[in-house]
Amino acid sequence: MDSLVIAEHDNKELKPSTLNTATAAGSLGGTVDILVAGEDCTHVADTAAKVSGTRQVWLIDAPEYKYQLAENMAPIIADLAKNYSHVLAPSSTFGKNIMPRVAALMDVQQISDIISIDSEDIFVRPIYAGNAIATVRSLDSVKLITVRTTAFKAAEMNGNAECETVSGKANLNLSEFVKRELSASERPELTAAKIIVSGGRGMQNGENFILLEKLADKLGAAVGASRAAVDAGFVPNDYQVGQTGKIVAPELYIAVGISGAIQHLAGMKDSKVIVAINKDEDAPIFQIADFGLVGDLFKVVPELTKELDK
């Protein structure tokens, strides 16, 4: 069995999600190759070559892959996939955007968001917002898989794989990159952070998120939010944690003013330690919290931040 991992990157750095996906690929047995497609991304390919267990890195460096648009990426992945038994990508916005198109081109069924691998054709994945676990078998000759990265450890960086440049395809001009709006922050990225402080509708407005930002800075944490807070315009979309946002599993997750809707719990319930702060003692978040504090967040959070100064 040979597996191909689609690298997630920004043309400068290899995203940590690729390391978790590589671990999943390695658990299948056989060889693991990595595809790096982008523009001026030789450094990313060199980093990918160090991923433990990797045999080969394929580098496609061309302007049409700068933004990794699904319309341009899918054909090259489909061509390479014919030489592999499994093709894996992170179950991030990157993987969710590209892999369905690859599946359509190859006329195979995508297996989404796996959390465990039982055998080369049997996989485990959550359904119904994580309230049930499905074990599925694929009979397709090539298995196209997206991986819930929080379910697999990151691969070590002690490999020494070969790196080979291959040609891509002409720009299909089916889509055009317009712009990307991301929040600039020196805090850790949500999916890679060891500590996350998240706020919900209970924060009342975006200005009050400064309370969480001060606490996060004391802890060296990332700042997240529930869908309710994002939909209300308190914070940008890239803060969202949950089934329709980012799936996280930090060492410590502090939920402030979050009631605990099913779709939010699906994105953070695998956190090692969960702390909930809410004035409603019946809030569902307390059912999965390791530690719960019933109180006014506008008093509790500043007091907690002050204690960390001591």
Secondary structure, DSSP 8 states (H G I E B T S, - for coil): -EEEEE--B-SSSB-HHHHHHHHHHHTT-SEEEEEEEESS-HHHHHHHTTSTTEEEEEEEE-GGGTT--HHHHHHHHHHHHTT-SEEEEESSHHHHHHHHHHHHHHT--EEEEE-EESSSSEEEEEETTTTEEEEEE--SSSEEEEE-GGGS----S----EEEE--------S-----------SS--GGG-SEEEEE-GGG-SGGGHHHHHHHHHHHT-EEEE-HHHHHTTSS-GGGBBSTTSB----SEEEEES----HHHHHHHTT-SEEEEEES-TT-GGGGT-SEEEES-HHHHHHHHHHHHT-
